[in-house]
């Protein structure tokens, strides 16, 4: 059998050699976890070539090579992992799986390979529950990390030394990148491309894929309203009313209690018991989330956004942003605006 060991694709001396990016496949991985990130690097390579720049050298690999079935039943063709043992890998991307616990039981060899490669590669990234594989390899110990919101408690329980960020779309610490669920892998891949190629090419890719360009991982992976609706509470309609009336600055306990058909005292007690927040704190969080969306997606001035979301003035909104996000509204807009 011919020697299939990876040979780097060196380019003419006037150009740098291609960055080698490998996508690690395993049985029952999530199809979109893998292909979302792959498509970003494929699109970026096209734009690089248009500029006469070296594209990414992309390969999908697995322990044994050959066809690997995804959780959705689609098989991907892969190269054997050992072909790349001596390759100058730039980036390793590990997808997640809806059956990640079962995967962990048979992935010790893969975890060992990831652990050995970590010292040699420039960066390593996981999509969704792929964070469990990086954790199994010992690469997340003492680090901040993200994963799918439904997996947060399990990751925390299995690997208590990890600082779990349950709100981030993705987290970048040192040479390790981790992302939230499924399509967040596209956001992560865009950030990796931006780090390599600059914002202009990353924006071109984002526009081609019809997705938002996010410059860092500080955005929430789910909405506060959706989160409140997923809990066993009886204030769904009230919370929806609050979110549609945020411009109304004075939302008193009496007003909210009347909407909930409860006495003010009983309403305040039950609301906090059911939601874990006082009504005032819930309103603040809903206003913050609405302001974040407008800063990301609208051309409105910060003053206008403060008024639309019921903060009243820019200073009150700035204080709220600093308290919850440790950035000002203007700084947040610079990072995340799509305009």
C-alpha positions as CSV (number, residue, x, y, z in Angstrom):
1,X,0.0,0.0,0.0
2,X,1.3,3.5,-0.9
3,X,2.6,5.7,1.8
4,X,-0.2,8.2,2.4
5,X,1.7,10.3,5.0
6,X,0.6,14.0,4.7
7,X,3.0,16.1,2.6
8,X,2.6,19.8,3.1
9,X,1.6,21.8,0.0
10,X,4.4,24.4,-0.3
11,X,3.7,27.3,-2.6
12,X,6.2,29.4,-4.7
13,X,8.8,31.2,-2.6
14,X,7.0,34.5,-3.0
15,X,4.1,33.1,-1.0
16,X,3.7,31.4,2.4
17,X,2.8,27.8,2.6
18,X,-0.9,27.0,3.3
19,X,-2.2,26.7,6.8
20,X,-3.1,23.1,7.5
21,X,-6.6,22.8,9.2
22,X,-7.8,19.4,10.2
23,X,-11.4,18.5,11.2
24,X,-11.5,15.5,13.5
25,X,-14.3,13.1,12.7
26,X,-15.7,10.3,14.9
27,X,-18.8,8.0,14.8
28,X,-22.1,9.8,15.8
29,X,-20.6,13.3,15.5
30,X,-23.0,16.1,14.6
31,X,-23.1,16.7,10.9
32,X,-23.6,20.5,11.1
33,X,-21.0,20.8,13.9
34,X,-18.5,19.5,11.3
35,X,-19.8,20.9,8.0
36,X,-20.6,24.4,9.3
37,X,-17.0,25.1,10.2
38,X,-15.7,23.3,7.1
39,X,-17.9,25.5,4.8
40,X,-16.5,28.7,6.5
41,X,-12.9,27.7,5.8
42,X,-13.8,26.5,2.2
43,X,-15.4,29.9,1.5
44,X,-12.5,31.8,3.0
45,X,-10.1,29.8,0.8
46,X,-11.9,30.9,-2.3
47,X,-11.6,34.6,-1.3
48,X,-7.9,34.1,-0.5
49,X,-7.2,32.5,-3.9
50,X,-9.0,35.4,-5.6
51,X,-6.4,37.7,-4.0
52,X,-3.5,35.5,-5.0
53,X,-3.0,34.3,-1.4
54,X,-2.6,30.7,-0.2
55,X,-5.9,29.0,0.7
56,X,-6.3,26.8,3.7
57,X,-5.1,23.2,3.3
58,X,-8.2,21.4,4.7
59,X,-8.5,17.7,5.7
60,X,-11.1,15.6,7.5
61,X,-9.4,12.9,9.6
62,X,-10.4,10.1,11.9
63,X,-8.7,7.4,13.9
64,X,-9.1,4.7,11.3
65,X,-9.8,6.7,8.2
66,X,-12.5,5.8,5.6
67,X,-16.2,6.5,5.9
68,X,-17.4,7.8,9.3
69,X,-21.2,8.0,10.0
70,X,-22.6,11.1,11.6
71,X,-25.5,11.1,14.0
72,X,-27.8,12.2,11.1
73,X,-26.8,9.1,9.1
74,X,-24.6,10.9,6.5
75,X,-21.2,9.3,6.1
76,X,-18.1,11.5,5.6
77,X,-14.9,10.3,3.9
78,X,-11.8,10.8,6.1
79,X,-8.1,10.3,6.1
80,X,-6.4,8.2,8.8
81,X,-5.3,10.3,11.7
82,X,-1.8,8.8,11.9
83,X,-1.0,10.2,8.4
84,X,-0.8,13.6,10.2
85,X,1.4,12.7,13.2
86,X,4.4,14.6,11.8
87,X,2.4,17.3,9.9
88,X,2.7,20.9,10.8
89,X,-0.9,21.3,11.7
90,X,-2.0,24.9,12.3
91,X,-5.6,24.3,13.6
92,X,-7.6,21.3,14.9
93,X,-11.4,21.5,15.0
94,X,-13.4,19.0,17.0
95,X,-17.1,18.7,16.5
96,X,-19.6,17.6,19.1
97,X,-22.3,14.9,19.2
98,X,-25.8,14.5,20.5
99,X,-24.5,11.2,22.0
100,X,-21.4,12.7,23.5
101,X,-21.5,10.5,26.7
102,X,-21.4,7.3,24.6
103,X,-18.7,8.8,22.4
104,X,-16.5,9.5,25.5
105,X,-16.6,5.9,26.4
106,X,-14.8,4.9,23.2
107,X,-12.6,8.0,22.6
108,X,-9.6,7.5,24.8
109,X,-7.3,7.0,21.8
110,X,-8.6,10.2,20.2
111,X,-8.2,12.1,23.5
112,X,-4.6,10.9,23.7
113,X,-3.9,12.2,20.2
114,X,-5.5,15.5,20.9
115,X,-3.4,15.8,24.1
116,X,-0.2,15.1,22.2
117,X,-1.1,17.5,19.4
118,X,-1.9,20.4,21.7
119,X,1.7,21.2,22.3
120,X,2.5,21.3,18.6
121,X,-0.5,23.1,17.0
122,X,-1.1,26.8,17.0
123,X,-4.7,26.5,18.1
124,X,-7.4,23.9,18.8
125,X,-11.2,24.4,18.8
126,X,-14.3,22.6,19.7
127,X,-17.9,22.9,18.4
128,X,-20.8,22.3,20.8
129,X,-20.3,19.2,23.0
130,X,-16.8,18.7,21.4
131,X,-15.7,20.5,24.5
132,X,-16.1,17.2,26.3
133,X,-13.4,15.7,24.1
134,X,-11.0,18.5,24.8
135,X,-11.8,18.1,28.5
136,X,-11.2,14.4,28.3
137,X,-7.8,15.2,26.8
138,X,-7.0,17.4,29.8
139,X,-6.9,20.6,27.7
140,X,-9.6,22.6,29.5
141,X,-8.4,22.2,33.1
142,X,-8.6,25.5,34.8
143,X,-9.7,27.2,31.7
144,X,-12.9,29.1,30.7
145,X,-15.0,27.2,28.2
146,X,-18.4,27.2,26.4
147,X,-20.6,24.4,25.2
148,X,-24.3,23.9,24.3
149,X,-26.6,25.3,27.0
150,X,-28.2,21.9,27.5
151,X,-24.8,20.3,28.3
152,X,-23.6,23.0,30.8
153,X,-24.5,21.1,34.0
154,X,-23.1,17.8,32.7
155,X,-19.8,19.4,31.7
156,X,-19.6,21.2,35.1
157,X,-20.3,17.9,36.9
158,X,-17.8,15.8,35.0
159,X,-15.0,18.4,34.9
160,X,-15.4,20.8,37.9
161,X,-12.1,22.5,37.3
162,X,-13.4,24.1,34.1
163,X,-14.9,27.6,34.4
164,X,-18.1,27.2,32.4
165,X,-19.4,30.2,30.5
166,X,-23.0,29.4,30.0
167,X,-23.8,32.6,28.1
168,X,-21.1,32.9,25.5
169,X,-21.4,31.9,21.8
170,X,-17.8,31.0,22.0
171,X,-14.8,31.4,24.3
172,X,-11.1,32.0,23.3
173,X,-8.5,31.4,26.0
174,X,-4.8,30.9,25.1
175,X,-4.7,28.5,22.2
176,X,-8.1,26.9,22.9
177,X,-11.4,28.0,21.4
178,X,-14.7,26.4,22.5
179,X,-18.2,27.2,21.2
180,X,-21.8,26.8,22.1
181,X,-24.3,24.6,20.3
182,X,-24.2,23.5,16.6
183,X,-24.4,26.7,14.5
184,X,-22.2,28.6,17.0
185,X,-19.4,26.6,15.3
186,X,-19.9,28.9,12.3
187,X,-19.4,31.9,14.5
188,X,-16.3,30.4,15.9
189,X,-14.9,29.5,12.5
190,X,-15.6,33.1,11.3
191,X,-13.6,34.4,14.2
192,X,-10.7,32.0,13.4
193,X,-10.8,33.2,9.8
194,X,-10.8,36.8,10.9
195,X,-7.8,36.2,13.2
196,X,-5.9,34.8,10.2
197,X,-7.2,36.8,7.2
198,X,-8.7,40.0,8.6
199,X,-12.2,41.3,9.0
200,X,-12.8,42.0,5.4
201,X,-12.5,38.4,4.2
202,X,-14.4,37.1,7.3
203,X,-17.2,39.6,6.5
204,X,-17.3,38.3,2.8
205,X,-17.7,34.8,4.1
206,X,-20.4,35.8,6.5
207,X,-22.3,37.6,3.8
208,X,-22.0,34.6,1.4
209,X,-23.3,32.2,4.1
210,X,-26.0,34.8,5.1
211,X,-25.0,34.8,8.8
212,X,-24.1,37.5,11.2
213,X,-20.4,38.3,11.7
214,X,-19.5,38.3,15.4
215,X,-16.1,39.6,16.4
216,X,-15.8,37.9,19.7
217,X,-17.7,35.4,21.9
218,X,-19.4,37.8,24.3
219,X,-22.9,37.5,22.8
220,X,-25.6,35.4,24.5
221,X,-26.3,32.0,23.0
222,X,-30.0,32.2,24.0
223,X,-32.5,34.9,24.9
224,X,-33.6,35.7,28.4
225,X,-37.2,35.6,27.3
226,X,-36.8,32.1,25.7
227,X,-34.9,31.0,28.9
228,X,-37.8,32.1,31.1
229,X,-40.3,30.4,28.9
230,X,-38.4,27.1,29.1
231,X,-38.8,27.0,32.9
232,X,-41.9,25.8,34.8
233,X,-43.3,29.2,35.5
234,X,-46.6,30.9,35.1
235,X,-45.5,34.3,34.0
236,X,-45.0,33.8,30.2
237,X,-47.6,36.2,29.1
238,X,-46.5,38.8,31.6
239,X,-42.9,38.6,30.5
240,X,-44.0,38.9,26.8
241,X,-45.9,42.0,27.8
242,X,-42.9,43.5,29.6
243,X,-40.7,42.9,26.5
244,X,-43.2,44.6,24.2
245,X,-43.6,47.6,26.6
246,X,-39.9,48.3,27.5
247,X,-40.2,51.9,26.4
248,X,-42.7,52.4,29.3
249,X,-40.2,53.5,32.0
250,X,-42.4,53.1,35.0
251,X,-43.3,49.5,35.4
252,X,-44.3,49.3,39.0
253,X,-45.1,46.3,41.1
254,X,-48.7,47.4,41.2
255,X,-48.9,47.5,37.4
256,X,-47.3,44.1,37.0
257,X,-49.3,42.5,39.8
258,X,-52.5,43.8,38.1
259,X,-51.4,42.2,34.8
260,X,-50.8,39.0,36.6
261,X,-54.1,39.2,38.5
262,X,-52.3,39.0,41.9
263,X,-51.9,41.2,44.9
264,X,-48.6,43.3,44.8
265,X,-47.1,41.5,47.8
266,X,-48.0,38.0,46.6
267,X,-46.8,38.8,43.1
268,X,-43.4,40.0,44.2
269,X,-42.9,36.9,46.4
270,X,-44.1,34.4,43.8
271,X,-42.3,36.0,40.8
272,X,-39.0,35.8,42.6
273,X,-39.7,32.3,43.8
274,X,-40.5,31.1,40.3
275,X,-38.0,33.0,38.2
276,X,-35.1,33.5,40.7
277,X,-35.2,37.2,40.1
278,X,-37.1,40.2,41.4
279,X,-39.5,41.8,38.9
280,X,-37.1,44.9,38.8
281,X,-34.1,42.7,38.0
282,X,-36.1,40.8,35.3
283,X,-37.0,44.1,33.7
284,X,-33.4,45.3,33.7
285,X,-32.3,42.0,32.0
286,X,-35.0,42.3,29.4
287,X,-34.0,45.9,28.7
288,X,-30.3,44.9,28.4
289,X,-31.1,42.1,26.0
290,X,-33.2,44.4,23.8
291,X,-30.5,47.1,23.8
292,X,-27.9,44.5,22.8
293,X,-30.0,43.4,19.8
294,X,-30.4,47.0,18.7
295,X,-26.7,47.8,19.1
296,X,-25.9,44.7,17.0
297,X,-28.5,45.1,14.2
298,X,-29.8,48.6,14.0
299,X,-28.3,52.0,13.0
300,X,-30.0,53.8,15.9
301,X,-27.9,56.1,18.1
302,X,-27.1,54.9,21.6
303,X,-29.3,57.7,23.0
304,X,-32.2,56.5,20.9
305,X,-31.7,52.9,21.9
306,X,-31.6,53.9,25.6
307,X,-34.9,55.6,25.1
308,X,-36.5,52.7,23.1
309,X,-35.5,50.2,25.8
310,X,-36.7,52.2,28.7
311,X,-33.4,53.2,30.3
312,X,-34.3,56.8,30.0
313,X,-30.8,58.1,29.3
314,X,-27.4,56.9,28.1
315,X,-25.8,57.0,31.5
316,X,-28.3,54.6,33.0
317,X,-27.8,52.2,30.1
318,X,-24.0,52.5,30.4
319,X,-24.1,51.6,34.1
320,X,-26.3,48.5,33.3
321,X,-23.9,47.4,30.5
322,X,-20.9,47.7,32.8
323,X,-22.6,45.8,35.6
324,X,-23.6,42.9,33.5
325,X,-21.1,42.8,30.6
326,X,-18.1,44.9,31.8
327,X,-18.2,47.0,28.6
328,X,-19.9,50.2,27.6
329,X,-22.7,50.3,25.0
330,X,-20.3,51.9,22.5
331,X,-17.7,49.2,23.1
332,X,-20.3,46.5,22.7
333,X,-21.4,48.0,19.3
334,X,-17.8,48.2,18.1
335,X,-17.4,44.4,18.7
336,X,-20.7,43.1,17.5
337,X,-22.4,45.6,15.1
338,X,-23.3,44.2,11.7
339,X,-23.4,47.8,10.3
